[in-house]
Amino acid sequence: ASVTKLMTALVFLDSAVAWQKEITMDRRDNRPGGTLFVRPGERLALYDVFMTALVGSANNAAIALTRAAGLSSEEFVQRMNDRAGMMGLFATRFVEPTGLAEENVSTAFDLVRMGWQAFQMPQIREALTTREHVFTTVNTKMRHRIKTTNDLLLSHTDGYTLVAAKTGFTNEAGYTFLVEASAGAKRVIVAVLGAPTEEDRFRDADTLIRWAFQKYEW
């Protein structure tokens, strides 16, 4: 599901697009599910599109990022798969950048490996630890308030700190969650796939994080 957007973000960052660049939203960016509510023709700072794609998991923002990278949809997805191969994610395959397609497949093991690299990127960490991102469109001056999809970020976590986390949901994938947590010098990454409810994914992740920190001595 939308954990896919971590690979989208990595490929986008590989393209080294200037953050001060602006992008015009296009009707063709529209997808079902999470959406940034803007009209075609509205211009946004690229930074705000990136933050919206990760903080609010907006699918049209993710598609806009692929356009901003200067690649066709096919080229962008190919780079996603090429990067997955270079990262050793041999059970992972992408067919599009939002996470909506059930043909986007992976495993908990592969997602942990992807998170280990993605969460090291400061731009990704910033987005995934932001509770709310507020911005104004460039040409229409419309104000937007984007709230995080990560309820664990909004709760009080005794005993550990969230380094970064990404949520996802489709009917086929269920509720998914990839999260890195730290306790002192210790770090752990947890992948929850196929949780039956939104609450289950956060509760299961919290339980696994606490279990790992208590179980293992590093």
N, C-alpha and C positions, 0 to 999 in steps of 0.2 A: 504494500500500500504506500502511503506517503513517506515512509522511510526511504523510498526511492529518491526523494528530493535531496538527500545527502549526496548521492552520486551526481545528481544534476548540479548541485552547488560546487562540487569538486571540479567537474568539467568546465563549468562556467569560470571558476577562478583560474583554471589553467589557461583560459583564453586571454587573461591579462587585460580585460577591458577597463578603461579609465572610469573611476567611480563618479567623476563629475559629469559623465555622459548622461544625456536624457534619452528616454525612449517613449515613443508614442504608442499607446495601447490600441490594439487592433481587434475588430470583431472576431477575427479568426483565432484569437487567443482563448476565447471562451470555452470552458469545459464544465461538466457537471461538478457537483460537490463544492468544496470550499472555494470561495470566490472573493476577489477584491472588487467591490462594486464601483466601477468607473465606466464612463462612456467611451466608445471608440473615438479616438482623436485627442483624448486627454494625455498630456505629457507628464511623465514622472521622472524624478531623479533615479538613476539606476540603483543607487544605494537603497532607496525606499522599496523598489521592486524586489531586490534581494531579501531585505528584511521581511517583507510581506510574504514571500514564498516560504520562508522558514518559520517565522514567528506565528503567522496565521495559517500556514499551509495552504495558501491560495493557489489553485491550479492554474488560473490565467496568468498569475505572476510568474510561475515556473515556466510556462510556455514563452512568456515575454523574455525571460532570461536566455532561452535558447536562441531567440532572434537576435538579442543583443550581442551574443557571442559571434555573430557573423557566419553562422553555419546553417545549412538546411536541416530540417527535422531528421532526415536520414543520417546525415553526417554527425549530428550531435549524439544521436542514439548509438551510432557506431563507436564514437569516442567513449561513451559510457561503458560499453562492453569491452572496449580495448583496455580501459583503465581498470575495470574489474579483473581482467586477465592478469594485468601487471601487478595487481594487489593480491593475487592468489585466490580470488573468489571464484573458484572453479564450478560451484553449484549455483551461480548467479547469472541471470540473463535479463536484459531490459529490452522492451520494445517501444517504450515512450517515457518521457521525463517526469510525469506527475505522480505516478503510482496508481492510476485508475485502472490500468489494464491488468486482468488476471494473469496474462502471460508474463508479466514481470515476476520473476521467481527468485527465491534465495533460501537460505537456511539460517538458523540462529547462529551457527558457527561463523558463516560468512559475514553476517551482519555485524557481529562483534568485531571481526577483523576490519570491516569497513569503518565502523565507528572509531576504532583505535586510531585510524589515520585521519578521518574527517574531523574528529573532535580536537585534533591538534592545530587545526587552522583557526587563527584568531577571529577571522570574520564569521566563521560558522559558530564558534563558541559564543561570540557576542550575540548573535541572533537567537541562539538556543538557550540563552540565559536571560533574555529580555521578556519581562512580563507583559509589556505594552509598548507598542511603537506608534508614535503619532507623527504624521507628516501632512503636508499640503501639496496638492498637485501644482505643477509649474504654471500652466496656462489658465486653468479655470479657478485656481485658488480654493479648491474644495479640500476640506480638512477630513482626514481619515484617522481612526483610532483602531489599531490592530492588536487584538489580545492574544496571548499565547494559548495554544491548544493543550499545553502540558499542565495538568492540574497538580502534579507533584511539585512543580516549580512554585505554585501558589500556596502550598502547604508548608508547615513547619517540620523539617526533617531533623530530629535529634540524632546526633552521633555521626552524621556525615554531611557532606556538601555536594550539591549537584554541579558537575563540571559542564555537562551538556546533555541534551536529550531531544529525541524526535518521536512524534506520535504518527500513527497512521490508522486508517480504517477503510476497508471495502467489505462488501458482503462476503466475498470469497475469502479474503484474508482474515476477517475478524478484526478485533482491536489489537494493534501492534504497538510496540514501544521499544526504543533503543536508548539506553541511558548509561552515562558514565558518572560515577560518584567517587569522592575521595574522602579519606579519613586520615589526616596527617599525611604521611608519605605513601600511604596505601591507596591504590586505585583499583576499581573493578568496573567492568562493563557488563551490562545485563541486557539480553534480548528477550522480549516477551512476544510471542506470536500466537495468533488465534485465540486471544482471550474473548470470552463470551460477552463481556460488558466493558464499558469504559472504566468503571470503578475497579474491575478485576485486574486490568492491566497495570494500573498504578499500585494497587495493593500487592500484587504478585511481585512487581519490580522492587518495591520497598522491602518485602519479606526476603527476597533473594539477595539484595544488597546487604541487609543486616546479617543474614546467614553467612555470606562470604567473608565479611569483616570479622565475624566472631569465630568462624571455622578455621581460617588460615592465618598463620603467622608468617609475615614476610620480614 
